[in-house]
């Protein structure tokens, strides 16, 4: 990793995890395989920031630790990349196990439980799907009707005032790192 850490993908430990590596990696990984409008790719880091904001609207009374979990929901992608769900399924159980080990190490590193409560996972997944709908209709060329085939359209009140941002990777990296620090300080 750029931090100088050596991450063993088959046996990751919390000591191997640095937020600077996560923020950097996610800021340079494109969602939608880069098939989005705009001058910059839409990064996993930018997506993670949006998911955390939507999660805060879905569960406004949640403690900061669950908002941090929402921010880190795709953190393993800093080393394994962003794969669409059908590819993950085709790769099989090995991918899921690798992702679960990385997630557990990341969560432990930042004081979260290795495995999140099911209720929190469901709320984060809902925020993730809302973000995917916003991305599909905002920057990936889907009509609302087409997006509705894959993602449930969110209530307008949930997304009022939110938008999908396209920023240079270094700006997104800084925003992700800053938000991570704010959430850690609030725990």
C-alpha positions in Angstrom: 0.0 0.0 0.0 1.1 3.6 -0.5 1.3 4.0 3.3 4.0 1.4 3.3 1.8 -1.3 4.9 1.8 -4.8 3.3 -1.7 -6.2 3.2 -2.0 -10.0 3.1 -5.3 -10.4 1.1 -5.7 -13.9 2.3 -5.2 -13.1 6.0 -5.7 -9.3 6.5 -5.2 -7.9 10.0 -6.4 -4.6 11.4 -2.8 -3.5 11.8 -2.5 -3.6 8.0 -5.3 -1.1 7.5 -4.8 2.6 7.0 -7.6 5.1 6.1 -5.2 6.9 3.8 -4.9 3.7 1.7 -8.6 3.2 1.7 -9.4 6.8 0.7 -6.8 6.7 -2.0 -7.8 3.4 -3.4 -11.5 4.1 -3.4 -11.0 7.6 -4.9 -9.3 6.0 -7.9 -11.8 3.1 -8.4 -14.5 3.9 -10.9 -18.1 2.8 -10.3 -20.2 1.7 -13.3 -16.9 0.5 -14.9 -16.3 4.1 -15.8 -19.4 4.3 -18.0 -20.6 7.6 -16.6 -21.0 11.1 -17.9 -18.7 13.9 -16.7 -15.1 15.0 -16.7 -14.1 12.6 -13.9 -15.0 9.0 -13.2 -17.5 8.5 -10.5 -15.5 6.8 -7.7 -16.3 4.3 -5.0 -15.2 6.9 -2.5 -17.7 9.5 -3.8 -20.4 6.8 -3.8 -19.5 5.9 -0.2 -19.9 9.5 0.9 -23.3 9.6 -0.7 -24.4 6.3 0.9 -23.3 7.6 4.3 -25.4 10.8 3.8 -28.4 8.8 2.7 -28.0 6.4 5.6 -28.1 9.4 7.9 -31.5 10.3 6.5 -32.8 6.8 6.7 -31.6 6.4 10.3 -31.2 9.9 11.7 -30.8 8.8 15.3 -28.1 6.2 14.5 -24.8 6.6 16.4 -21.7 7.8 14.6 -20.3 4.3 14.5 -23.1 3.1 12.2 -22.6 6.1 10.0 -18.9 5.2 9.9 -19.9 1.6 8.9 -22.0 3.1 6.1 -19.0 5.2 4.9 -16.9 2.0 4.9 -19.5 -0.3 3.4 -17.4 -0.7 0.2 -14.0 -0.3 1.8 -12.6 -3.7 0.7 -12.8 -2.4 -2.9 -9.8 -0.3 -2.2 -7.7 -3.4 -2.9 -10.1 -5.8 -4.8 -11.9 -3.2 -7.0 -15.5 -2.7 -7.8 -17.3 -5.7 -9.3 -20.9 -5.7 -10.4 -23.1 -8.2 -8.5 -23.4 -10.7 -11.4 -19.6 -11.0 -11.7 -19.3 -11.5 -7.9 -21.9 -14.3 -8.2 -20.0 -15.9 -11.0 -16.7 -15.8 -9.1 -18.4 -17.7 -6.3 -18.0 -18.1 -2.6 -14.3 -17.3 -2.6 -14.9 -13.7 -3.5 -17.5 -13.3 -0.7 -15.1 -14.9 1.8 -12.3 -12.6 0.8 -14.5 -9.6 1.0 -15.8 -10.7 4.5 -12.3 -11.1 5.8 -11.2 -7.7 4.6 -14.4 -6.1 5.9 -13.8 -7.7 9.4 -10.3 -6.4 9.5 -11.4 -2.9 8.4 -14.2 -2.7 10.9 -12.0 -3.9 13.7 -9.3 -1.4 12.8 -11.7 1.5 13.3 -13.5 0.2 16.4 -16.6 -1.3 14.7 -17.8 -4.9 15.3 -16.3 -7.3 12.7 -19.9 -8.2 11.7 -22.6 -5.5 11.8 -26.0 -6.1 13.3 -28.5 -7.2 10.6 -30.7 -4.1 11.1 -27.7 -1.9 10.4 -26.7 -3.9 7.4 -30.3 -3.6 6.0 -30.3 0.2 6.4 -26.9 0.5 4.8 -28.1 -1.7 1.9 -31.1 0.5 1.4 -29.0 3.6 1.3 -26.7 1.8 -1.2 -29.7 1.0 -3.5 -30.9 4.6 -3.3 -27.5 5.8 -4.2 -27.4 3.3 -7.1 -30.7 4.7 -8.4 -29.5 8.2 -8.2 -26.3 7.3 -10.0 -28.1 5.3 -12.7 -30.5 8.2 -13.5 -28.0 11.0 -12.9 -24.8 10.0 -14.5 -25.1 6.5 -16.0 -27.6 7.2 -18.8 -30.6 5.3 -17.4 -34.1 6.7 -17.7 -36.2 6.6 -14.6 -38.3 3.8 -16.1 -35.2 1.8 -16.9 -33.6 2.3 -13.5 -36.9 1.2 -11.9 -36.4 -2.2 -13.4 -33.3 -2.7 -11.3 -33.7 -0.3 -8.3 -36.8 0.8 -6.4 -37.2 4.6 -7.0 -36.7 6.3 -3.7 -39.2 8.6 -2.1 -38.4 12.1 -3.2 -38.2 13.4 0.4 -35.3 11.0 1.0 -33.2 12.4 -1.8 -34.3 16.1 -1.8 -31.2 18.3 -1.9 -28.8 15.4 -2.7 -26.9 15.1 -5.9 -24.2 12.8 -7.4 -20.8 14.6 -7.3 -18.1 14.1 -9.8 -14.8 15.4 -8.5 -11.2 14.8 -9.2 -9.9 11.8 -7.3 -7.6 13.9 -5.1 -10.6 16.0 -4.0 -12.7 13.0 -3.3 -9.9 11.4 -1.4 -9.7 14.4 0.8 -13.4 14.6 1.4 -13.5 10.9 2.3 -10.6 11.2 4.7 -12.2 14.3 6.3 -15.5 12.6 6.8 -13.8 9.5 8.2 -12.0 11.7 10.7 -15.2 13.5 11.7 -17.1 10.2 12.3 -14.2 8.7 14.3 -14.1 11.8 16.5 -17.8 11.5 17.1 -17.6 7.9 18.3 
